Every structure is written in C-alpha cells, then in structure tokens.
Amino acid sequence: MTNGSKFPLPDDMDQLKSMVSAMAAKADRADALEREIETLRARNVDTDKRIKRLMQILKAYDRARFGRRSETLGSATAGEEDAQQALLFEEIETGISALRAQVGKGPASQQKRPPPRPRKGFPPHLERVEVVIETDDLPEHAGK
C-alpha cells in the first residue's frame, strides 16, 4: 500500500480496479436515490396542490350549503343547484381517486410490512381450564 496520503491505496491493480468499481457502483446508487427523492418531492408537491384544490372546493360547498343564502324558499333554480352539487361531488370523487392512485404508485419497499410475530404459547406454570357453557333448549326455539 502506498503511504503518505489521507487514503492509502493498494499497489495491486486488481484491488484498485475493484475499489474503483465499488466507488462507481456506490455513486450510481446515490444518483438513483437522488432521482427517486426528486420524483417523490415532485409527487408530494403535486399531491399537496390537489389536496389544496379539493379543500377549496369543499369550503365553497360548505359556504353554499350552510351560508347566508343557503335557505332560499321556492327557488326556481333548485334543479340547477342539484346538478351543480352532483358535478361538485363527481369532481371531489375524481380528485380523491386520482390521489389514491398516485399514492398507490409509491415504492414497493414502503408498502411492504413485516409479517406479524407469532403469539407466545400459554405459560406452562398456569393451568389451563376449559369451561363449556351450554345453552338452554327452550321449547319456542324448537325447529328454528
């Protein structure tokens, strides 16, 4: 090994080649992780924008539903309001399903959960008592 530098390098060419290939693989992994981070950040920004838009729609709907002018008597445009509300609900449902689909596209490694641990058996120092409770056969329940 060559001494005198901060990082000692071996004199053997095969060891140098393996070190360089390991460094290149590490750099490739780092680049891939950085690209994935940027993709996830962009997805989060887009999701936040959609959530903000859906919240604005819900606030507008609440204002229309519970605001000052919500209780109009004999409104001639009741059919139009129902159509607008149906359109509003369709837009909200579409937005929610799009967000769910986008969130579902996340990395598979985050979606996997470890399997649950097996339950421990009953302690041997405690005795196991089985109690059977039988129901009474009532005549009014016969044949049912």
Contact map, one row per residue, 1 for C-alpha under 8 A:
111000011110000000000000000000000000000000000000000000000000000000000000000000000000000000000000000000000000000000000000000000000000000000000000
111110011110000000000000000000000000000000000000000000000000000000000000000000000000000000000000000000000000000000000000000000000000000000000000
111110011000000000000000000000000000000000000000000000000000000000000000000000000000000000000000000000000000000000000000000000000000000000000000
011111010000000000000000000000000000000000000000000000000000000000000000000000000000000000000000000000000000000000000000000000000000000000000000
011111110000000000000000000000000000000000000000000000000000000000000000000000000000000000000000000000000000000000000000000000000000000000000000
000111110000000000000000000000000000000000000000000000000000000000000000000000000000000000000000000000000000000000000000000000000000000000000000
000011111000000000000000000000000000000000000000000000000000000000000000000000000000000000000000000000000000000000000000000000000000000000000000
111111111100000000000000000000000000000000000000000000000000000000000000000000000000000000000000000000000000000000000000000000000000000000000000
111000111110000100000000000000000000000000000000000000000000000000000000000000000000000000000000000000000000000000000000000000000000000000000000
110000011111101100000000000000000000000000000000000000000000000000000000000000000000000000000000000000000000000000000000000000000000000000000000
110000001111101100000000000000000000000000000000000000000000000000000000000000000000000000000000000000000000000000000000000000000000000000000000
000000000111111100000000000000000000000000000000000000000000000000000000000000000000000000000000000000000000000000000000000000000000000000000000
000000000111111110000000000000000000000000000000000000000000000000000000000000000000000000000000000000000000000000000000000000000000000000000000
000000000001111111000000000000000000000000000000000000000000000000000000000000000000000000000000000000000000000000000000000000000000000000000000
000000000111111111100000000000000000000000000000000000000000000000000000000000000000000000000000000000000000000000000000000000000000000000000000
000000001111111111110000000000000000000000000000000000000000000000000000000000000000000000000000000000000000000000000000000000000000000000000000
000000000000111111111000000000000000000000000000000000000000000000000000000000000000000000000000000000000000000000000000000000000000000000000000
000000000000011111111100000000000000000000000000000000000000000000000000000000000000000000000000000000000000000000000000000000000000000000000000
000000000000001111111110000000000000000000000000000000000000000000000000000000000000000000000000000000000000000000000000000000000000000000000000
000000000000000111111111000000000000000000000000000000000000000000000000000000000000000000000000000000000000000000000000000000000000000000000000
000000000000000011111111100000000000000000000000000000000000000000000000000000000000000000000000000000000000000000000000000000000000000000000000
000000000000000001111111110000000000000000000000000000000000000000000000000000000000000000000000000000000000000000000000000000000000000000000000
000000000000000000111111111000000000000000000000000000000000000000000000000000000000000000000000000000000000000000000000000000000000000000000000
000000000000000000011111111100000000000000000000000000000000000000000000000000000000000000000000000000000000000000000000000000000000000000000000
000000000000000000001111111110000000000000000000000000000000000000000000000000000000000000000000000000000000000000000000000000000000000000000000
000000000000000000000111111111000000000000000000000000000000000000000000000000000000000000000000000000000000000000000000000000000000000000000000
000000000000000000000011111111100000000000000000000000000000000000000000000000000000000000000000000000000000000000000000000000000000000000000000
000000000000000000000001111111110000000000000000000000000000000000000000000000000000000000000000000000000000000000000000000000000000000000000000
000000000000000000000000111111111000000000000000000000000000000000000000000000000000000000000000000000000000000000000000000000000000000000000000
000000000000000000000000011111111100000000000000000000000000000000000000000000000000000000000000000000000000000000000000000000000000000000000000
000000000000000000000000001111111110000000000000000000000000000000000000000000000000000000000000000000000000000000000000000000000000000000000000
000000000000000000000000000111111111000000000000000000000000000000000000000000000000000000000000000000000000000000000000000000000000000000000000
000000000000000000000000000011111111100000000000000000000000000000000000000000000000000000000000000000000000000000000000000000000000000000000000
000000000000000000000000000001111111110000000000000000000000000000000000000000000000000000000000000000000000000000000000000000000000000000000000
000000000000000000000000000000111111111000000000000000000000000000000000000000000000000000000000000000000000000000000000000000000000000000000000
000000000000000000000000000000011111111100000000000000000000000000000000000000000000000000000000000000000000000000000000000000000000000000000000
000000000000000000000000000000001111111110000000000000000000000000000000000000000000000000000000000000000000000000000000000000000000000000000000
000000000000000000000000000000000111111111000000000000000000000000000000000000000000000000000000000000000000000000000000000000000000000000000000
000000000000000000000000000000000011111111100000000000000000000000000000000000000000000000000000000000000000000000000000000000000000000000000000
000000000000000000000000000000000001111111110000000000000000000000000000000000000000000000000000000000000000000000000000000000000000000000000000
000000000000000000000000000000000000111111111000000000000000000000000000000000000000000000000000000000000000000000000000000000000000000000000000
000000000000000000000000000000000000011111111100000000000000000000000000000000000000000000000000000000000000000000000000000000000000000000000000
000000000000000000000000000000000000001111111110000000000000000000000000000000000000000000000000000001000000000000000000000000000000000000000000
000000000000000000000000000000000000000111111111000000000000000000000000000000000000000000000000000000000000000000000000000000000000000000000000
000000000000000000000000000000000000000011111111100000000000000000000000000000000000000000000000000000000000000000000000000000000000000000000000
000000000000000000000000000000000000000001111111110000000000000000000000000000000000000000000000000000000000000000000000000000000000000000000000
000000000000000000000000000000000000000000111111111000000000000000000000000000000000000000000000001000000000000000000000000000000000000000000000
000000000000000000000000000000000000000000011111111100000000000000000000000000000000000000000000000000000000000000000000000000000000000000000000
000000000000000000000000000000000000000000001111111110000000000000000000000000000000000000000000000000000000000000000000000000000000000000000000
000000000000000000000000000000000000000000000111111111000000000000000000000000000000000000000010001000000000000000000000000000000000000000000000
000000000000000000000000000000000000000000000011111111100000000000000000000000000000000000000000000000000000000000000000000000000000000000000000
000000000000000000000000000000000000000000000001111111110000000000000000000000000000000000000000000000000000000000000000000000000000000000000000
000000000000000000000000000000000000000000000000111111111000000000000000000000000000000000000000000000000000000000000000000000000000000000000000
000000000000000000000000000000000000000000000000011111111100000000000000000000000000000000010010000000000000000000000000000000000000000000000000
000000000000000000000000000000000000000000000000001111111110000000000000000000000000000000000000000000000000000000000000000000000000000000000000
000000000000000000000000000000000000000000000000000111111111000000000000000000000000000000000000000000000000000000000000000000000000000000000000
000000000000000000000000000000000000000000000000000011111111100000000000000000000000000100010000000000000000000000000000000000000000000000000000
000000000000000000000000000000000000000000000000000001111111110000000000000000000000000000000000000000000000000000000000000000000000000000000000
000000000000000000000000000000000000000000000000000000111111111000000000000000000000000000000000000000000000000000000000000000000000000000000000
000000000000000000000000000000000000000000000000000000011111111100000000000000000000000000000000000000000000000000000000000000000000000000000000
000000000000000000000000000000000000000000000000000000001111111110000000000000000000100100000000000000000000000000000000000000000000000000000000
000000000000000000000000000000000000000000000000000000000111111111100000000000000000000000000000000000000000000000000000000000000000000000000000
000000000000000000000000000000000000000000000000000000000011111111100100000000000000000000000000000000000000000000000000000000000000000000000000
000000000000000000000000000000000000000000000000000000000001111111101100000000000000000000000000000000000000000000000000000000000000000000000000
000000000000000000000000000000000000000000000000000000000000111111100100000000000000000000000000000000000000000000000000000000000000000000000000
000000000000000000000000000000000000000000000000000000000000011111111100000000000000000000000000000000000000000000000000000000000000000000000000
000000000000000000000000000000000000000000000000000000000000011111111100000000000000000000000000000000000000000000000000000000000000000000000000
000000000000000000000000000000000000000000000000000000000000000001111110000000000000000000000000000000000000000000000000000000000000000000000000
000000000000000000000000000000000000000000000000000000000000000101111111000000000000000000000000000000000000000000000000000000000000000000000000
000000000000000000000000000000000000000000000000000000000000001111111111000000000000000000000000000000000000000000000000000000000000000000000000
000000000000000000000000000000000000000000000000000000000000000000011111100000000000000000000000000000000000000000000000000000000000000000000000
000000000000000000000000000000000000000000000000000000000000000000001111111000000000000000000000000000000000000000000000000000000000000000000000
000000000000000000000000000000000000000000000000000000000000000000000011111000000000000000000000000000000000000000000000000000000000000000000000
000000000000000000000000000000000000000000000000000000000000000000000001111100000000000000000000000000000000000000000000000000000000000000000000
000000000000000000000000000000000000000000000000000000000000000000000001111111000000000000000000000000000000000000000000000000000000000000000000
000000000000000000000000000000000000000000000000000000000000000000000000011111100000000000000000000000000000000000000000000000000000000000000000
000000000000000000000000000000000000000000000000000000000000000000000000001111111000000000000000000000000000000000000000000000000000000000000000
000000000000000000000000000000000000000000000000000000000000000000000000001111111100000000000000000000000000000000000000000000000000000000000000
000000000000000000000000000000000000000000000000000000000000000000000000000111111110000000000000000000000000000000000000000000000000000000000000
000000000000000000000000000000000000000000000000000000000000000000000000000011111111000000000000000000000000000000000000000000000000000000000000
000000000000000000000000000000000000000000000000000000000000000000000000000011111111100000000000000000000000000000000000000000000000000000000000
000000000000000000000000000000000000000000000000000000000000000000000000000001111111110000000000000000000000000000000000000000000000000000000000
000000000000000000000000000000000000000000000000000000000000000000000000000000111111111000000000000000000000000000000000000000000000000000000000
000000000000000000000000000000000000000000000000000000000000000000000000000000011111111100000000000000000000000000000000000000000000000000000000
000000000000000000000000000000000000000000000000000000000000100000000000000000001111111110000000000000000000000000000000000000000000000000000000
000000000000000000000000000000000000000000000000000000000000000000000000000000000111111111000000000000000000000000000000000000000000000000000000
000000000000000000000000000000000000000000000000000000000000000000000000000000000011111111100000000000000000000000000000000000000000000000000000
000000000000000000000000000000000000000000000000000000001000100000000000000000000001111111110000000000000000000000000000000000000000000000000000
000000000000000000000000000000000000000000000000000000000000000000000000000000000000111111111000000000000000000000000000000000000000000000000000
000000000000000000000000000000000000000000000000000000000000000000000000000000000000011111111100000000000000000000000000000000000000000000000000
000000000000000000000000000000000000000000000000000000000000000000000000000000000000001111111110000000000000000000000000000000000000000000000000
000000000000000000000000000000000000000000000000000001001000000000000000000000000000000111111111000000000000000000000000000000000000000000000000
000000000000000000000000000000000000000000000000000000000000000000000000000000000000000011111111100000000000000000000000000000000000000000000000
000000000000000000000000000000000000000000000000000000000000000000000000000000000000000001111111110000000000000000000000000000000000000000000000
000000000000000000000000000000000000000000000000010001000000000000000000000000000000000000111111111000000000000000000000000000000000000000000000
000000000000000000000000000000000000000000000000000000000000000000000000000000000000000000011111111100000000000000000000000000000000000000000000
000000000000000000000000000000000000000000000000000000000000000000000000000000000000000000001111111110000000000000000000000000000000000000000000
000000000000000000000000000000000000000000000000000000000000000000000000000000000000000000000111111111000000000000000000000000000000000000000000
000000000000000000000000000000000000000000000010010000000000000000000000000000000000000000000011111111100000000000000000000000000000000000000000
000000000000000000000000000000000000000000000000000000000000000000000000000000000000000000000001111111110000000000000000000000000000000000000000
000000000000000000000000000000000000000000000000000000000000000000000000000000000000000000000000111111111000000000000000000000000000000000000000
000000000000000000000000000000000000000000100000000000000000000000000000000000000000000000000000011111111100000000000000000000000000000000000000
000000000000000000000000000000000000000000000000000000000000000000000000000000000000000000000000001111111100000000000000000000000000000000000000
000000000000000000000000000000000000000000000000000000000000000000000000000000000000000000000000000111111100000000000000000000000000000000000000
000000000000000000000000000000000000000000000000000000000000000000000000000000000000000000000000000011111110000000000000000000000000000000000000
000000000000000000000000000000000000000000000000000000000000000000000000000000000000000000000000000001111111011000000000000000000000000000000000
000000000000000000000000000000000000000000000000000000000000000000000000000000000000000000000000000000001111111000000000000000000000000000000000
000000000000000000000000000000000000000000000000000000000000000000000000000000000000000000000000000000000111111100000000000000000000000000000000
000000000000000000000000000000000000000000000000000000000000000000000000000000000000000000000000000000000011111100000000000000000000000000000000
000000000000000000000000000000000000000000000000000000000000000000000000000000000000000000000000000000000111111110000000000000000000000000000000
000000000000000000000000000000000000000000000000000000000000000000000000000000000000000000000000000000000111111110000000000000000000000000000000
000000000000000000000000000000000000000000000000000000000000000000000000000000000000000000000000000000000001111111000000000000000000000000000000
000000000000000000000000000000000000000000000000000000000000000000000000000000000000000000000000000000000000011111100000000000000000000000000000
000000000000000000000000000000000000000000000000000000000000000000000000000000000000000000000000000000000000000111110000000000000000000000000000
000000000000000000000000000000000000000000000000000000000000000000000000000000000000000000000000000000000000000011111000000000000000000000000000
000000000000000000000000000000000000000000000000000000000000000000000000000000000000000000000000000000000000000001111100000000000000000000000000
000000000000000000000000000000000000000000000000000000000000000000000000000000000000000000000000000000000000000000111110000000000000000000000000
000000000000000000000000000000000000000000000000000000000000000000000000000000000000000000000000000000000000000000011111000000000000000000000000
000000000000000000000000000000000000000000000000000000000000000000000000000000000000000000000000000000000000000000001111100000000000000000000000
000000000000000000000000000000000000000000000000000000000000000000000000000000000000000000000000000000000000000000000111110000000000000000000000
000000000000000000000000000000000000000000000000000000000000000000000000000000000000000000000000000000000000000000000011111000000000000000000000
000000000000000000000000000000000000000000000000000000000000000000000000000000000000000000000000000000000000000000000001111101000000000000000000
000000000000000000000000000000000000000000000000000000000000000000000000000000000000000000000000000000000000000000000000111111000000000000000000
000000000000000000000000000000000000000000000000000000000000000000000000000000000000000000000000000000000000000000000000011111100000000000000000
000000000000000000000000000000000000000000000000000000000000000000000000000000000000000000000000000000000000000000000000001111100000000000000000
000000000000000000000000000000000000000000000000000000000000000000000000000000000000000000000000000000000000000000000000011111110000000000000000
000000000000000000000000000000000000000000000000000000000000000000000000000000000000000000000000000000000000000000000000000111111000000000000000
000000000000000000000000000000000000000000000000000000000000000000000000000000000000000000000000000000000000000000000000000001111100000000000000
000000000000000000000000000000000000000000000000000000000000000000000000000000000000000000000000000000000000000000000000000000111110000000000000
000000000000000000000000000000000000000000000000000000000000000000000000000000000000000000000000000000000000000000000000000000011111000000000000
000000000000000000000000000000000000000000000000000000000000000000000000000000000000000000000000000000000000000000000000000000001111100000000000
000000000000000000000000000000000000000000000000000000000000000000000000000000000000000000000000000000000000000000000000000000000111110000000000
000000000000000000000000000000000000000000000000000000000000000000000000000000000000000000000000000000000000000000000000000000000011111000000000
000000000000000000000000000000000000000000000000000000000000000000000000000000000000000000000000000000000000000000000000000000000001111100000000
000000000000000000000000000000000000000000000000000000000000000000000000000000000000000000000000000000000000000000000000000000000000111110000000
000000000000000000000000000000000000000000000000000000000000000000000000000000000000000000000000000000000000000000000000000000000000011111000000
000000000000000000000000000000000000000000000000000000000000000000000000000000000000000000000000000000000000000000000000000000000000001111101100
000000000000000000000000000000000000000000000000000000000000000000000000000000000000000000000000000000000000000000000000000000000000000111111100
000000000000000000000000000000000000000000000000000000000000000000000000000000000000000000000000000000000000000000000000000000000000000011111100
000000000000000000000000000000000000000000000000000000000000000000000000000000000000000000000000000000000000000000000000000000000000000001111100
000000000000000000000000000000000000000000000000000000000000000000000000000000000000000000000000000000000000000000000000000000000000000011111111
000000000000000000000000000000000000000000000000000000000000000000000000000000000000000000000000000000000000000000000000000000000000000011111111
000000000000000000000000000000000000000000000000000000000000000000000000000000000000000000000000000000000000000000000000000000000000000000001111
000000000000000000000000000000000000000000000000000000000000000000000000000000000000000000000000000000000000000000000000000000000000000000001111
